[in-house]
Amino acid sequence: MTVQRSSLIAIALVTGACTPLQGQHLDLGLGAVFYVDRPETFTDSPCDGAPAGLTGTASWRALNWLALEGSGSVNGSVGGTTCAIADLIPVPYDVPVVRTVWPDGFRGSSFSTTHLSAVVEPFSTGPVSPRARTGFGRIWNKGVGYRVLGLGVRYRFGRHAFVTDVDAWSFTTREEEWTVVYRADAPPDILSRETIEHDLRLFAVRVGWEVSLGR
C-alpha cells in the first residue's frame, strides 16, 4: 500500500512538472530610468547634469504572480549644468600628498547595465498590482556587480501596462589611495599604495510601458 501511494505521488509530481504553467507569456517593455544619490565615481565633474538613461525589459511570466525579468540600460547625464569652477589648488612640491586612483575607465557618468531578477506581482492580471523584485546585475564598463531590491506598481490596460519601479542597487567599489611626493624637476615618488573598499547604494527610478505577448 505504501509503495502504491508513493508511486502515485511520484506520478503526480512528474505530471505536474510537465504540465504548462498557468499564465505563461512574455512581456516586453521600454522606458526611462533616473538615478538618485549617485556616487562620486559616477560623475565626470562637479558640473554634470542629472543622471538618466534608457532601459529595455523582457519578462517571462511562469505564473500570473511570478516572472523572471531581464533588463538592460544605457545611461549618461541629461541637461548639463553651468557652474563656477573654484580656483585649482597648486600641488605642493616635496611634500607627501594623498591621491585617489581609480581603475582605468571607472570614473564617468556614462555606463551600461544588465540585471536579472525575480518579480512577484500578486494581482498582475488586475488593473493595478503592486510588485516586488530581487536579483543581481552588473555595471559592465565599470566592472561592478550589484544586488537589486525593488518595489513598484503596474497599471494594466488590456495587453498594455504602465510600470513604475524604485530599485535599490547595493555594490562595493575599490580604489587606491597613493601617498605621493611631487618633485619640481623629477618624476613623482610614490611612497605607498592602499586599496580602499566602499559599500555604496544607488537608487534607480524606472518608468516604462510594457506589452504582453501570448496573453
Secondary structure, DSSP 8 states (H G I E B T S, - for coil): -HHHHHHHHHHHHHHHHHS--TT-EEEEEEEEEEEES--GGG-SSTT--EEEEEEEEEEEEEETTEEEEEEEEEEEEES-------------BTSEEEEEE--TT-SSS-EEEEEEEEEE-TTTTSSEEEEEEEEEEEEGGGTEEEEEEEEEEEEEETTEEEEEEEEEEEEEEEEEEEEEEB-SSS--EEEEEEEEEEEEEEEEEEEEEEEEE--
